Amino acid sequence: MDRDARIFVAGGGTMIGSAILRRLSIHGFNNIVGRPGEGEPDPTDARAVEQFFDRTQPQYVFCAAGRSGGISANIRSPAGLMQDNLLSACHLIDAAQRHGVDKLLYLASSCTYPRDCPQPMQVGSLLGGPLEPTCEPYAISRIAGIKLCQAYRAQHGCRFIAGIPADAFGPGEDHELRDLHVVPALLRKMLEARSSGDEEVVVWGTGKPRRELIHVDDLAEACLLAMQQYDDPEPINLGSGTVLSIAELASMIQQVVGFEGRLRFDTTRPDGAPHKSLDSSLLAELGFVPSIGLEHALGTMLDSLTQQSDDMAPVTPANPLIEPLERKARQIRATCVQMSYENKHGHLGSALSWVDLAVALFHGWLRLDPEDPRRPDRDRFILSKGHGCTPLYAVLADRGFIPQDWLLRYGQPDSPLSVHPCQHALPVVECSSGSLGHGLGIATGMLYGQQLASGSGRAIVLMSDGECNEGSVWESAMFAAAQGLDRLLAIVDYNGIQAVGRSDELMGHTCLAEKFEAFGWGARTIDGHCMSQILSALEAFPFRPGRPSVIVANTVGGAGVSVMEDQVLWHYRVPSADDHKRALEELAATPIHIGER
């Protein structure tokens, strides 16, 4: 899927559709047609769909359209749900074939599997038994969508595929309480009970049914992977592997919300299917690794619900660090822009892409002491992509490792802050860097020496995706795994841009997480601009006992400044006065060294 391809996300205003739009933007796919509020047709209106496809000629289509809801919605509105999904699938799939769409991904539902399906559910079990009665009409409409894709593929040779997601949850589900799926429904119930001082919350059913949950941003990542790498007639399961009972889920949500009352399971209400977990081994073979932990995701959803409910009593956020770290990241970005503008040095695109990672690392996670920066048990941080050094200098100044007024002389002949970190001029850094491909080897050697000397520190190396083309990276990766260096963490800033172009165009597409795993590492893929995901990954380190770990952080070059985002030229360009002014206005933050002249 070329980054300039015309892409249409049908149902872009739904929870799943909006997540797909976010992931497309993160990965540099910006030629989106029919965004919500910008000409998206009503998928149940055949004429509107036809006119839209005729006008925009999309090349790739994600079908996330069609109404959905929890058990209550399915019981109250079976005809409405079935009709909406049948019409949406018929109109979108037919228009896609007639207008020559290159590829289409239709998203179905795990309700399409038989009620008493063997677990984990495999696609061979579809139509192998009776459906769950509470959602049968909805499930049949989704099965029809799957079969339409297969039929158009057989008759017309269309590259139409279907995905069956696990139960998705996350931001963007905006129904009435009675129509919500289980995760947002329980969150909202317990938040309201916490606010009003209720003694109990009623949960439908026995609490025994088991559900597989996937965060909607992880699901969106799986959808992009399937669109790019999967092309078989049979549907592909899109699951996370996170399976728990409704009772276990309710208890976890109770703890996150801080509701101190009791849970009462109303056994007069239906349970739905007894067990729904997916066999997503094929998705895993494509390289998919879920990155968003359930508890952190619940905390983020709680924060959002709390902000929307001004009449509710305050609830302590699950992670109070996130908001101040996000504010700090905006200030560090502003500082980087100021340094580049004042001193006329480039590499801003590469610098801004890893600012969120820098803030999360240096403001609490790394074991470093400004009063004793060379203590033997410290963490060793290596910036392998040394050209993107301004965030490193900014966080060092902000934390008190170096004077803030040094930032004013970044890159000047007499400055200790050179355009690539130099240990001789700035002893607080662990090594000189900038020659790409060496940072992982240096960090590995440092940690191996620590291991031989029975040291206790960790080694963390921040790398670019481009330098992963270097053979020295993989020699070091093999050595680190062979020596069991489980205190080694590599973080790949995967912004998709190298010096003269896009990474996948220069060296071909590769799944770095899968590649590192093949070398014996534990790997996680995250959104490198989502502070909760960054913190969750750092807290989970090491990912595999006795093995080194890697975080593949999907980022955007120039993140935070619209004129610079995902633009190859900002690898070198220095901001003009207008660029500088606009950037600081967008960031709404003051550089930390303003006023230090």
Protein Blocks (a to p, Z undefined) as FASTA:
>chain_A
ZZkbccddehklbmklmmmmmmmmmnopabbghiehiapacfklmklmmmmmmmnopabd
cdfehcdddfklmmmmmmlmmmmmmmmmmmmmmmmmmnopabdcddddfklpcfklccdd
dfklgopaccdfklmmmmmmmmmmmmmmmmmmmmnopacddddddddedehiacdfklpc
fklmmmmmmmmmmmnopabdcdehjhlaccddddfklmmmmmmmmmmmgccfbdcdddeh
iacdfklmmmmmmmmnopabdcdddfkbcebjfbdcddfklmmmnopacfbdfklmmmmm
mmmmmmmmmmbccdddfblmlmmmmmmmmmmmmmmmmmmmmnopghklmmmmmmmmmmmm
mnomaccdfklmmbfkbccdddfblmlmmmmmmmmmmnopacfklmmmgoiaklcbdfbd
cfklmmmbmbdchiehklmmmmmmmmmmmmmnopabdcdddddfklmmpmklmmmmmmmm
mnopakbccddddehpafklcfklmnopadfklmmmmnopacddddfkbmklmmmmmmmp
cfbghiacdddddddehihiaklgopaklmmmccdfklmmmmmmmnopacfkgoiZZ
